[in-house]
Amino acid sequence: MTEQLGSFDVPLPDSLAGINKSADSMPIEVLLEDGNTVVSIDCSCCSELLSSRLPGGVLIPIASALKTFFERSGMRNLDVEVRGNIMRRIYEGEMEASMVETMASRVKHSVKEFARKRNNT
């Protein structure tokens, strides 16, 4: 059974948007499935970055922020699945719904910092 804990949109600076320049944000959904936490990332704005399990472009700071967030919560990454334009990152254990806002803040900050550093080089 799947339960939605929350969702949020990550604003994409112009320098990080993919080929689809019409998208200005990346939707992220947080779910509970089979006793685990699933972070579902809609990568329609940058599907060209999904050619492998390793993230590229704007997915780098998102994956990094999620890794840090879940490690600090004592949860490890079990799997990464890519189906079409959706990347699903599965973490061991159940996250509390009250933590979604903190996760969203950290992911958004990570993307903003990544864009700032990229623009300064």
Secondary structure, 3 states (H helix, E strand, C coil): CEEEEEEEEEECCHHHCCCCCCCCEEEEEEEEECCEEEEEEECHHHHHHCCCCCCCCCHHHHHHHHHHHHHHCCCCEEEEEEECCEEEEEECCCCCHHHHHHHHHHHHHHHHHHHHHHHCC
